[in-house]
Amino acid sequence: MFKIGDFEIHLVNDARIMGDWGGPFGLVPRALWSKYKQVDEMGRIAMDHHCLLVRAGGKNIVVDTGIGTKIEQRYADFVSLTRPNGTLIDGLAKLGVKPADVDLVINTHLHSDHCGGNTCFDPGGKVIPTFPRAEYWVQRLECADASFPNERTRGTYFAFNFEPLMESGQLKLLDGETEVVSGMRTVVTPGHTRAHQSVLFESGGQYGMYVCDLASFAVHFAKLGWMTAYDVEPLITLETKRIWQKWALKHDATLIFIHDADTPVCHAVGSAEKLEVVPVEFDWQD
């Protein structure tokens, strides 16, 4: 757990997978990125799925829901999926939060590794909302893209992660920047998807950002030209990062990276011309 002003923030890792390095690093030569990340014998990099529990304004707010539990075993085997700390639900339980205690879920986007935990199977095999009382937020354009995927995106946009929320009336579609509670808001950070959103915190003169897939690893944030192979508009990613690099430096912001298994929480230091990311120490055990 760590704090940004009055915000109490817990990282809850839903899963760890081993992904082929070509995914997170795309066109970046191995000779460059290998200075920052290690691979296993199959050329794969550890990728975590850090969801957030934010306690603020008397609410329990979950940001992203990870891979979830509806995945097929062949996929789990393919990516050597493990649960070092259990599932998101297990992690929330350790913090004293049951699914029915969650008031709001924010989806940064609807790729299956970020919203797979939105829904789950009931004992009869029906897909139902995981958090029965929660309102779920996502950008309207993101929902449209997920609802009508193309040949590139249909392997990660799965209707059973969001359509049950439409049916239950729990899905709220956002149109741009939206206040969550005082000092916490969502902002559209396009590039990875057209309507990818990040979450900003401002409290007590301190600032933070759940960067999510604007920069999957900390090093992606530091290096403007490094994008993942998953980004649908990589040149937009570059310009979006340029904006938020300047913001992070100006405000000495705490940056939270969803997939970074080594340095999930960092500060940006240096200058826009030569930015570096420095890990922030925090207590995983809360």
KAVENHU-V997164 format. One record per backbone hydrogen bond with DSSP energy under -1.0 kcal/mol. NH is the residue of the N-H (numbers start at 0). CO is the residue of the C=O. If there is no record, write none. Layout:
BEGIN
nh: {NH NH}
co: {CO CO}
END
This chain:
BEGIN
nh: {1 3 6 7 8 9 11 13 15 16 17 18 20 22 24 25 27 31 32 33 34 35 36 39 42 44 46 47 49 50 51 52 53 54 55 58 60 61 62 63 64 75 76 77 78 80 81 85 90 91 92 93 95 96 100 101 102 103 104 105 106 111 113 114 115 115 117 119 121 124 127 129 134 135 136 137 139 142 143 144 145 146 147 153 155 156 160 161 162 165 166 167 169 170 171 173 177 179 183 184 185 186 188 190 196 197 198 199 200 201 202 205 207 208 209 210 210 213 214 220 221 222 225 228 231 232 236 237 238 239 240 241 242 243 244 245 246 247 248 249 250 252 253 254 255 256 258 265 266 268 270 275 277 279}
co: {8 6 3 54 1 52 50 48 81 46 78 44 42 19 20 21 24 28 28 29 31 32 32 43 39 18 16 258 257 11 62 9 60 7 58 55 53 103 51 105 113 71 72 73 74 75 15 82 86 87 88 89 92 91 97 98 59 59 134 61 136 155 110 110 65 111 114 127 125 121 119 117 102 169 104 171 173 138 139 140 141 142 143 149 152 152 157 158 158 161 162 163 164 164 135 137 185 183 180 199 177 197 195 192 107 186 209 184 207 182 205 202 200 253 198 208 255 210 211 216 217 218 222 22 191 190 232 233 234 235 236 237 238 239 240 241 242 243 244 245 246 247 206 265 208 263 215 254 277 275 273 268 266 264}
END
